[in-house]
């Protein structure tokens, strides 16, 4: 689907004004799940109901309110719209800083900025300036009734606006730091560094996938194909659980084992790469289809099912996103 602009405004870069459109740079790939009644599969919906009069309230009739424990202060849409910062359609550049000065913990949602002008020269000038100087632009802007801090950086041939948390929104890490640090020997540090070296490579995010969402999709497809509920453990296999014996493994020994394990994996990969390519095997059926074939009900069960109505489907297990 083509991207849709969520905000239009301009970047104020000194006396230079750069008209831009903002687009969400990321999207959620999670499968949407609804809540249903486990007895009859009826959809569960949330209602906005007033605790004073008991009536259902339309969204257009809602106001915001602040409560301090003793008083409730109601803020209408007119009150919120009257705030000066909300009316601003400007991304104001306030500083240029080295990229390594931004704590990654502060970074939030990202937006692609597209030139919104018949003459995109000002946009290209700022983009190239950021690229050539290897700096980030610190900016202030307003979006969705909030004043925000952000940074401008370059990705490919596009500028990216990335929201940044305010300094007072970061909690102090010292609150969870250990009171007393355990002693680490030089040999342990060397072994740990050697293990890091074994794992070191270039980051390729395309190699990683969301296994939970893939398994959830396979479960849903298998249930559609079967027309009845499936045994999740039989579909995906039982999960391997760690030992609960409470055994304490020596740190040095664990590091040695890890390094040896990485070496053996690397050796087996190298050996496989030298082998002549095997003939291409026919495509395997999905795990869900295999399970469906392996778990065909007995004749008696099939006859019983034909005589009685099919049980209502239950909701797919998992903690995917729930929407009303």
Secondary structure as UniProt FT lines:
FT   STRAND          7..13
FT   TURN            14..15
FT   STRAND          16..24
FT   STRAND          32..34
FT   TURN            38..40
FT   TURN            51..53
FT   HELIX           59..61
FT   STRAND          64..67
FT   STRAND          72..75
FT   HELIX           77..81
FT   HELIX           84..87
FT   STRAND          90..98
FT   HELIX           99..101
FT   HELIX           104..106
FT   STRAND          107..115
FT   HELIX           121..133
FT   STRAND          135..142
FT   STRAND          147..155
FT   TURN            156..157
FT   STRAND          158..164
FT   HELIX           167..169
FT   HELIX           173..175
FT   HELIX           186..199
FT   HELIX           205..207
FT   HELIX           211..226
FT   HELIX           232..236
FT   HELIX           251..274
FT   HELIX           287..294
FT   HELIX           299..307
FT   STRAND          321..323
//
